[in-house]
Amino acid sequence: MAANWKMNLSLDEARDLLNGIKSATIDYNRVDVLVAPPFTTLQLAHTLLTDTDILLAGQNMHWESGGAFTGEVSPLMLKEAGCDHVILGHSERRALFFETSEIVNRKAAAAIEVGLIPIVCIGETLEEREEERTFDIIETQLNESLKNSCKKGNLPQSVIIAYEPVWAIGTGKTATPEMAQDVHRFIRRWLIENFGQNTGETIRTLYGGSVKPDNIKELISQPDIDGALIGGASLKADSFLSIIRFYEE
């Protein structure tokens, strides 16, 4: 269960939320928990989460290791800040900051090279879904966002794919569990075709798009949905913990 805080929470708010999560009873044999705070909160998060099982991710990064890239953060900087994961190609990055799948590919390759685990985001817009282009868009984004790995025929099994239908992010709309499963099944088949049965079945795929405590059980019960990328519902300890502990009756 991956919490994407986006551009939210002061340091004091972040401290309260992190303390609330780490003090809760969570069965880490059943669920992995990850938080992705803003860059300015990473040091605090790393300090608070030391000696816990909670994973830490950056929300973005540049593909270069350093240089004249004002305002950017390198893969090694994220590692030094304590990150083991990084979110790449989020729909907001693609739409608002004009990131292409080629840029995502360069970032994913750089992340893998330094030992960061990329969470590669893909997803279609409402217009693309209504035009029945969902699977074409998903396939193109996968081909282009993981182009380097496709050329090598090798993708680390730790890489994570996050399907986030753009029309369901922050809108309150959610793809039905069946709709989400259809796309996740397609992603699974693509992974198997490009990287083999073992890798294709091992790589985890997350669903992101207005995930809440009241829909997580239905979503996670689908055979090809391995977790969730959670936005707004991860900003409050109670709602995030309800999602994390989906396994409770």
C-alpha positions as CSV (number, residue, x, y, z in Angstrom):
1,M,0.0,0.0,0.0
2,A,1.8,3.1,-1.3
3,A,0.9,6.6,0.0
4,N,1.5,9.4,-2.4
5,W,1.3,12.6,-0.3
6,K,1.7,14.8,-3.4
7,M,2.3,18.5,-2.4
8,N,0.7,18.3,1.0
9,L,1.4,18.4,4.8
10,S,3.7,20.6,6.8
11,L,6.6,19.1,8.8
12,D,4.5,19.0,11.9
13,E,1.5,17.4,10.1
14,A,3.9,14.9,8.5
15,R,5.4,14.0,11.8
16,D,2.0,13.4,13.4
17,L,0.9,11.2,10.4
18,L,4.1,9.1,10.4
19,N,4.0,8.6,14.1
20,G,0.4,7.5,13.8
21,I,1.2,5.0,11.1
22,K,4.4,3.5,12.7
23,S,2.7,3.1,16.1
24,A,-0.2,1.2,14.6
25,T,-0.5,-2.6,14.7
26,I,0.2,-3.8,11.1
27,D,0.9,-7.3,9.9
28,Y,3.9,-6.7,7.7
29,N,3.9,-10.3,6.7
30,R,0.6,-9.6,4.8
31,V,1.2,-6.1,3.5
32,D,4.1,-3.8,2.5
33,V,3.6,-0.1,3.4
34,L,5.3,2.8,1.6
35,V,5.1,6.5,2.0
36,A,6.1,9.1,-0.6
37,P,6.3,12.5,1.0
38,P,7.4,15.8,-0.7
39,F,11.2,16.2,-1.0
40,T,11.3,18.6,1.9
41,T,9.9,16.0,4.2
42,L,12.1,13.0,3.2
43,Q,14.8,13.6,5.9
44,L,12.2,13.8,8.6
45,A,10.5,10.7,7.3
46,H,13.7,8.7,7.0
47,T,14.6,9.6,10.6
48,L,11.2,8.6,12.0
49,L,10.9,5.4,9.9
50,T,14.4,4.0,10.7
51,D,14.1,0.6,12.3
52,T,10.5,0.2,11.0
53,D,9.3,-1.9,8.0
54,I,7.8,1.2,6.3
55,L,9.3,1.9,2.9
56,L,10.2,5.4,1.7
57,A,9.8,6.8,-1.9
58,G,10.5,10.0,-3.7
59,Q,7.7,11.4,-5.8
60,N,9.9,12.1,-8.9
61,M,13.5,12.5,-9.9
62,H,15.8,13.5,-12.8
63,W,17.5,10.9,-14.9
64,E,21.0,12.5,-14.6
65,S,23.2,11.9,-11.6
66,G,24.0,15.7,-11.3
67,G,24.6,18.9,-13.1
68,A,22.9,22.1,-14.1
69,F,19.3,21.1,-13.6
70,T,17.9,23.7,-11.3
71,G,15.1,22.5,-9.1
72,E,15.7,18.8,-9.8
73,V,16.7,15.9,-7.6
74,S,19.0,13.0,-8.7
75,P,18.6,9.3,-8.1
76,L,21.6,9.3,-5.8
77,M,20.2,12.2,-3.8
78,L,17.0,10.2,-3.2
79,K,19.1,7.2,-2.1
80,E,21.1,9.5,0.3
81,A,17.8,10.8,1.7
82,G,16.8,7.2,2.6
83,C,14.6,6.3,-0.3
84,D,14.4,2.8,-1.7
85,H,11.6,3.6,-4.2
86,V,10.6,6.4,-6.6
87,I,7.3,7.2,-8.3
88,L,7.8,7.9,-12.0
89,G,5.4,9.1,-14.7
90,H,2.5,9.9,-12.4
91,S,-0.4,11.3,-14.5
92,E,0.0,14.7,-12.9
93,R,3.6,14.8,-14.1
94,R,2.6,13.7,-17.5
95,A,-0.4,16.2,-17.8
96,L,0.9,19.2,-15.9
97,F,4.6,19.0,-16.5
98,F,4.5,17.5,-20.0
99,E,6.5,14.4,-19.2
100,T,6.5,11.9,-22.0
101,S,6.9,8.2,-21.8
102,E,10.4,8.6,-23.2
103,I,11.3,10.8,-20.3
104,V,9.8,8.2,-17.9
105,N,11.9,5.5,-19.7
106,R,15.1,7.5,-19.0
107,K,14.1,8.0,-15.4
108,A,13.2,4.3,-14.9
109,A,16.5,3.2,-16.4
110,A,18.5,5.6,-14.1
111,A,16.5,4.5,-11.1
112,I,17.2,0.8,-11.8
113,E,20.9,1.5,-12.4
114,V,21.4,3.0,-8.9
115,G,19.3,0.5,-7.1
116,L,16.1,2.5,-6.6
117,I,12.8,0.6,-7.3
118,P,10.7,2.5,-9.7
119,I,6.9,2.7,-9.4
120,V,6.0,3.3,-13.1
121,C,2.6,4.9,-13.6
122,I,0.4,4.5,-16.6
123,G,-3.2,5.3,-17.4
124,E,-5.7,6.6,-19.9
125,T,-7.8,9.8,-19.9
126,L,-11.6,9.8,-19.9
127,E,-11.6,10.8,-23.6
128,E,-9.3,7.8,-24.4
129,R,-11.5,5.4,-22.5
130,E,-14.7,6.7,-24.1
131,E,-13.1,6.2,-27.5
132,E,-12.3,2.6,-26.5
133,R,-8.6,3.2,-26.8
134,T,-7.7,2.1,-23.2
135,F,-5.7,-1.0,-24.1
136,D,-3.9,0.8,-27.0
137,I,-2.9,3.6,-24.7
138,I,-1.7,1.3,-21.9
139,E,0.3,-0.8,-24.3
140,T,2.0,2.2,-25.9
141,Q,2.8,3.7,-22.5
142,L,4.3,0.4,-21.3
143,N,6.4,0.0,-24.5
144,E,7.7,3.5,-24.3
145,S,8.1,3.9,-20.5
146,L,10.1,0.7,-20.2
147,K,11.8,0.8,-23.6
148,N,15.3,0.3,-22.3
149,S,14.2,-2.8,-20.4
150,C,12.3,-4.1,-23.4
151,K,15.4,-3.8,-25.6
152,K,17.4,-5.8,-23.0
153,G,14.6,-8.3,-22.5
154,N,15.2,-7.9,-18.8
155,L,13.2,-6.1,-16.0
156,P,14.0,-6.4,-12.3
157,Q,11.2,-8.3,-10.6
158,S,11.2,-5.6,-7.9
159,V,9.8,-3.0,-10.4
160,I,6.2,-1.9,-9.7
161,I,3.6,-0.9,-12.3
162,A,0.8,1.4,-11.1
163,Y,-2.3,1.7,-13.2
164,E,-4.1,5.0,-12.6
165,P,-7.0,5.9,-14.8
166,V,-6.6,9.6,-15.1
167,W,-10.4,10.1,-15.0
168,A,-10.5,8.5,-11.6
169,I,-7.8,10.5,-9.8
170,G,-9.0,12.9,-7.2
171,T,-12.5,13.0,-8.9
172,G,-14.2,10.6,-6.5
173,K,-14.9,8.3,-9.5
174,T,-13.4,4.9,-9.3
175,A,-13.1,2.2,-12.0
176,T,-15.2,-0.7,-10.9
177,P,-13.1,-3.6,-9.6
178,E,-13.9,-5.5,-12.9
179,M,-12.8,-2.5,-15.0
180,A,-9.6,-2.2,-13.1
181,Q,-9.0,-6.0,-13.3
182,D,-9.4,-6.0,-17.0
183,V,-6.5,-3.5,-17.4
184,H,-4.4,-5.2,-14.8
185,R,-4.8,-8.5,-16.6
186,F,-3.7,-6.8,-19.8
187,I,-0.6,-5.4,-18.0
188,R,0.2,-8.9,-16.6
189,R,0.0,-10.4,-20.0
190,W,2.2,-7.7,-21.5
191,L,4.8,-8.3,-18.8
192,I,4.8,-12.1,-19.4
193,E,5.1,-11.6,-23.2
194,N,8.0,-9.2,-22.8
195,F,9.9,-10.6,-19.8
196,G,8.8,-14.2,-19.3
197,Q,6.4,-16.0,-17.1
198,N,8.3,-15.8,-13.9
199,T,9.0,-12.1,-14.0
200,G,5.6,-11.3,-15.4
201,E,3.8,-13.0,-12.6
202,T,6.2,-11.7,-9.9
203,I,6.1,-8.0,-10.7
204,R,3.5,-6.2,-8.6
205,T,0.8,-4.0,-10.2
206,L,-1.0,-1.3,-8.1
207,Y,-4.3,0.4,-8.7
208,G,-4.5,4.1,-8.2
209,G,-7.6,6.2,-8.6
210,S,-9.7,7.4,-5.6
211,V,-8.8,4.4,-3.5
212,K,-10.6,4.6,-0.2
213,P,-11.3,2.3,2.8
214,D,-14.7,1.4,1.5
215,N,-13.5,0.1,-1.9
216,I,-10.0,-1.4,-1.1
217,K,-11.3,-4.9,-0.3
218,E,-13.1,-5.2,-3.6
219,L,-10.2,-3.9,-5.6
220,I,-7.5,-6.0,-3.8
221,S,-9.6,-9.1,-4.2
222,Q,-9.1,-9.0,-8.0
223,P,-6.5,-11.6,-9.1
224,D,-4.1,-9.2,-10.8
225,I,-4.3,-6.2,-8.5
226,D,-1.5,-6.5,-5.9
227,G,-1.9,-3.2,-4.1
228,A,-2.9,0.4,-4.3
229,L,-1.3,3.8,-4.9
230,I,-3.2,6.1,-2.6
231,G,-3.5,9.8,-2.7
232,G,-6.0,11.8,-0.6
233,A,-7.0,8.9,1.6
234,S,-3.3,8.5,2.7
235,L,-3.2,12.0,4.3
236,K,-5.1,11.0,7.4
237,A,-3.9,8.2,9.6
238,D,-7.3,6.6,10.2
239,S,-8.2,6.3,6.5
240,F,-4.8,5.1,5.5
241,L,-4.6,2.6,8.2
242,S,-8.1,1.3,7.3
243,I,-6.7,0.7,3.7
244,I,-3.5,-0.9,5.0
245,R,-5.4,-3.3,7.2
246,F,-7.7,-4.4,4.4
247,Y,-7.1,-8.0,5.5
248,E,-9.0,-7.5,8.7
249,E,-12.6,-8.8,8.8
